[in-house]
């Protein structure tokens, strides 16, 4: 019964009115009574949390929890790109010349995802990576690289599920869901777009970094609920680790590949 409730609340609901009701509930003080059962159901690692379960006043505060200092270590090699999230890498591939990526047998338009015809050309032929965050994951997003923020923008309205079934059978969730995009010029490297895709509850993505400079491993945003991050890399700027065979579990700070920096120096 409890499992069915959480599945409805976190993974499947996208209706405007039901999502609004569930969002208000997650922000209410009454929701704190559900935190222990949620943590048990999704096997949350309590030992790495910044606070004890009883110290979170709402379910929303628990969703957006921080971790203890040192719980995640970022790969410090300046030539590497690190995972921005705790997640499952669902797909890795090359962006086709017509700006299409194919995920779970379904085509998605990068042009539609970014919503800007002038930005897409630099990514044609580059790599993409898709990270899915389940309700069990830590939901804060850290910068995968160091560099300068070139642009940030918001697109989309409704948010459909972005789990593996949502990607395969959903309504173009990666390119139409509510999303916030940060484009970065890497220090000594190429461009990367960090696409934060909402899974449900419009405005559930909060950007928290300040200024134009991003530092690899530092927090830059968080999701209120399970969702997806898409990384888009400029052509010939990135080589993913050959050991990544999807689906592939990663944690914040893990090395996911190497910059091809020689092209930009």
C-alpha positions as CSV (number, residue, x, y, z in Angstrom):
1,X,0.0,0.0,0.0
2,X,2.7,2.5,1.0
3,X,4.8,1.5,-2.0
4,X,1.9,2.1,-4.3
5,X,1.4,5.5,-2.7
6,X,5.0,6.6,-3.2
7,X,5.1,5.3,-6.8
8,X,2.1,7.4,-7.6
9,X,3.4,10.4,-5.8
10,X,7.0,10.4,-7.0
11,X,7.2,8.5,-10.3
12,X,4.0,8.6,-12.3
13,X,1.9,11.7,-11.6
14,X,2.1,14.6,-14.0
15,X,-1.4,16.1,-14.0
16,X,-1.6,19.7,-13.1
17,X,-4.0,19.5,-10.2
18,X,-2.8,16.2,-8.7
19,X,0.8,17.4,-8.9
20,X,-0.2,20.6,-7.2
21,X,-1.9,18.8,-4.3
22,X,1.1,16.4,-3.9
23,X,3.5,19.3,-3.9
24,X,1.6,21.1,-1.2
25,X,1.6,17.9,0.8
26,X,5.4,17.4,0.5
27,X,5.9,21.0,1.8
28,X,3.5,20.5,4.7
29,X,4.6,19.7,8.2
30,X,2.3,16.6,8.2
31,X,4.5,15.1,5.5
32,X,7.3,14.6,8.0
33,X,5.5,11.5,9.3
34,X,6.1,9.8,6.0
35,X,9.9,10.3,6.0
36,X,10.9,7.1,7.9
37,X,8.8,4.9,5.6
38,X,10.1,6.6,2.5
39,X,13.7,6.2,3.7
40,X,13.1,2.5,4.4
41,X,11.2,1.8,1.1
42,X,13.9,3.5,-1.1
43,X,16.8,2.2,1.1
44,X,18.3,5.6,1.8
45,X,21.8,5.5,3.2
46,X,21.2,7.4,6.4
47,X,24.9,7.3,7.5
48,X,25.9,9.8,4.8
49,X,23.1,12.3,5.4
50,X,23.8,15.7,6.9
51,X,21.0,15.3,9.5
52,X,19.0,12.6,11.2
53,X,15.7,11.6,9.8
54,X,13.8,13.3,12.7
55,X,15.5,16.6,11.9
56,X,13.8,17.1,8.5
57,X,10.6,19.2,9.0
58,X,9.0,18.1,5.7
59,X,9.2,15.5,3.0
60,X,10.5,18.2,0.6
61,X,13.4,19.0,3.0
62,X,14.2,15.4,3.0
63,X,14.1,15.1,-0.8
64,X,16.6,18.0,-1.1
65,X,18.8,16.9,1.8
66,X,22.5,17.6,1.8
67,X,25.2,15.1,2.6
68,X,27.9,15.1,5.3
69,X,31.2,16.7,4.3
70,X,33.4,14.2,2.6
71,X,30.6,11.9,1.6
72,X,31.4,12.5,-2.1
73,X,34.8,13.2,-3.5
74,X,35.3,14.9,-6.8
75,X,37.9,13.7,-9.3
76,X,40.4,16.5,-9.3
77,X,42.2,15.8,-12.6
78,X,41.7,19.0,-14.7
79,X,41.4,16.9,-17.8
80,X,38.4,14.8,-16.6
81,X,34.6,15.4,-16.4
82,X,32.9,14.3,-13.3
83,X,29.4,13.1,-12.7
84,X,27.1,15.9,-11.7
85,X,24.7,13.7,-9.8
86,X,24.1,10.4,-8.0
87,X,22.3,8.6,-10.8
88,X,22.1,5.8,-13.3
89,X,23.6,6.6,-16.7
90,X,20.8,5.4,-19.0
91,X,22.5,6.2,-22.3
92,X,25.7,7.5,-23.9
93,X,26.1,8.3,-27.6
94,X,26.8,10.6,-30.4
95,X,24.5,13.5,-31.4
96,X,23.7,12.9,-35.1
97,X,24.2,15.5,-37.8
98,X,20.5,16.3,-37.9
99,X,20.7,17.1,-34.1
100,X,19.0,13.9,-33.1
101,X,19.8,11.5,-30.2
102,X,18.3,8.1,-29.9
103,X,17.4,7.0,-26.4
104,X,15.7,3.6,-25.7
105,X,14.9,3.4,-29.4
106,X,13.2,6.8,-29.4
107,X,14.5,9.9,-31.2
108,X,14.8,13.2,-29.4
109,X,15.6,16.6,-31.0
110,X,18.5,18.5,-29.5
111,X,17.2,21.6,-31.3
112,X,13.9,21.2,-29.5
113,X,15.6,20.3,-26.2
114,X,17.7,23.5,-26.3
115,X,15.1,25.7,-28.0
116,X,17.7,27.7,-29.8
117,X,18.7,27.1,-33.4
118,X,21.9,29.0,-33.0
119,X,23.3,26.9,-30.2
120,X,22.7,23.4,-31.6
121,X,25.3,23.3,-34.4
122,X,28.3,23.2,-32.1
123,X,26.9,20.0,-30.5
124,X,26.3,18.1,-33.8
125,X,28.7,15.1,-33.7
126,X,29.4,15.6,-30.0
127,X,28.6,13.2,-27.2
128,X,25.5,13.1,-25.0
129,X,25.0,11.5,-21.6
130,X,21.7,10.9,-19.8
131,X,21.6,10.5,-16.0
132,X,18.4,9.3,-14.3
133,X,17.8,10.1,-10.6
134,X,15.3,7.8,-8.9
135,X,13.6,8.7,-5.6
136,X,16.4,6.8,-3.8
137,X,19.1,9.1,-5.1
138,X,20.7,12.2,-3.6
139,X,19.1,15.1,-5.5
140,X,21.6,17.9,-5.5
141,X,23.4,18.7,-8.8
142,X,27.2,19.6,-8.8
143,X,29.1,21.1,-11.7
144,X,30.8,18.4,-13.8
145,X,33.5,20.9,-15.0
146,X,35.1,24.2,-14.2
147,X,34.3,27.1,-16.5
148,X,32.3,30.2,-17.3
149,X,28.6,30.2,-17.6
150,X,27.8,31.6,-21.1
151,X,24.0,31.4,-20.8
152,X,21.1,30.0,-18.7
153,X,17.5,29.7,-19.8
154,X,14.2,27.9,-18.9
155,X,11.9,26.0,-21.3
156,X,8.9,23.7,-21.2
157,X,5.6,23.3,-19.2
158,X,4.3,19.9,-18.2
159,X,6.7,17.3,-16.8
160,X,6.2,13.6,-17.7
161,X,8.1,10.7,-16.1
162,X,11.7,10.4,-17.1
163,X,12.5,6.9,-15.8
164,X,13.4,4.2,-18.4
165,X,9.8,3.5,-19.2
166,X,9.1,7.2,-19.5
167,X,12.0,7.6,-21.9
168,X,10.8,4.7,-24.0
169,X,7.1,5.3,-24.0
170,X,6.6,8.9,-22.9
171,X,5.8,12.1,-24.7
172,X,9.2,13.3,-25.7
173,X,10.0,14.0,-22.0
174,X,13.7,15.0,-22.6
175,X,12.9,17.7,-25.2
176,X,9.5,18.9,-23.9
177,X,9.5,18.6,-20.1
178,X,10.1,21.7,-18.0
179,X,13.8,22.1,-18.0
180,X,16.6,24.6,-17.0
181,X,19.7,24.7,-19.2
182,X,23.1,26.0,-18.3
183,X,25.7,26.4,-21.1
184,X,29.3,26.5,-20.0
185,X,32.6,27.2,-21.7
186,X,35.0,24.9,-20.0
187,X,38.4,26.1,-18.7
188,X,40.7,25.1,-21.6
189,X,38.0,23.0,-23.2
190,X,34.9,23.1,-25.3
191,X,31.3,24.0,-24.6
192,X,29.0,21.8,-22.5
193,X,25.3,22.2,-21.9
194,X,23.9,20.9,-18.6
195,X,20.2,20.2,-19.2
196,X,18.2,19.7,-15.9
197,X,14.9,18.0,-16.8
198,X,11.9,18.1,-14.5
199,X,10.1,14.8,-13.9
200,X,7.0,16.2,-12.2
201,X,5.9,19.4,-10.4
202,X,6.7,22.4,-12.5
203,X,9.4,24.7,-11.0
204,X,10.9,21.7,-9.1
205,X,14.4,22.7,-10.3
206,X,16.3,25.3,-8.2
207,X,19.5,26.9,-9.5
208,X,21.7,27.9,-6.5
209,X,25.1,28.8,-8.0
210,X,26.0,32.5,-8.1
211,X,28.1,34.4,-10.6
212,X,29.5,33.4,-13.9
213,X,32.2,30.9,-12.7
214,X,31.5,27.3,-12.0
215,X,33.9,25.2,-10.1
216,X,34.0,21.4,-10.7
217,X,32.3,19.5,-7.9
218,X,30.6,22.5,-6.3
219,X,26.8,22.5,-6.0
220,X,24.9,24.3,-8.8
221,X,21.3,23.3,-8.4
222,X,18.9,20.7,-6.9
223,X,15.8,18.8,-7.8
224,X,12.8,18.6,-5.5
225,X,11.9,15.2,-6.9
226,X,13.5,12.4,-9.0
227,X,14.5,13.6,-12.4
228,X,17.1,13.6,-15.2
229,X,20.2,15.5,-16.2
230,X,21.4,15.5,-19.8
231,X,25.0,16.5,-20.7
232,X,25.7,17.7,-24.2
233,X,29.3,18.1,-25.3
234,X,30.7,20.1,-28.2
235,X,32.0,18.0,-31.1
236,X,35.5,16.5,-30.5
237,X,35.6,17.9,-26.9
238,X,34.9,14.8,-24.8
239,X,35.7,11.1,-24.7
240,X,33.5,9.0,-22.3
241,X,35.1,6.3,-20.2
242,X,35.0,3.0,-22.2
243,X,34.1,1.2,-19.0
244,X,30.7,2.8,-18.9
245,X,28.2,0.2,-20.1
246,X,24.6,1.4,-19.6
247,X,22.8,1.2,-17.3
248,X,25.7,2.4,-15.2
249,X,25.6,3.6,-11.5
250,X,27.6,6.7,-10.7
251,X,27.9,9.1,-7.8
252,X,28.6,12.8,-7.7
253,X,32.3,13.4,-8.5
254,X,33.0,10.1,-10.2
255,X,35.1,10.4,-13.4
256,X,32.9,9.8,-16.5
257,X,35.3,10.8,-19.2
258,X,38.1,13.0,-20.5
259,X,38.3,16.4,-22.2
260,X,39.9,16.5,-25.6
261,X,41.6,19.8,-24.7
262,X,44.3,19.8,-27.3
263,X,41.7,21.0,-29.9
264,X,41.1,24.1,-27.8
265,X,44.6,25.1,-26.9
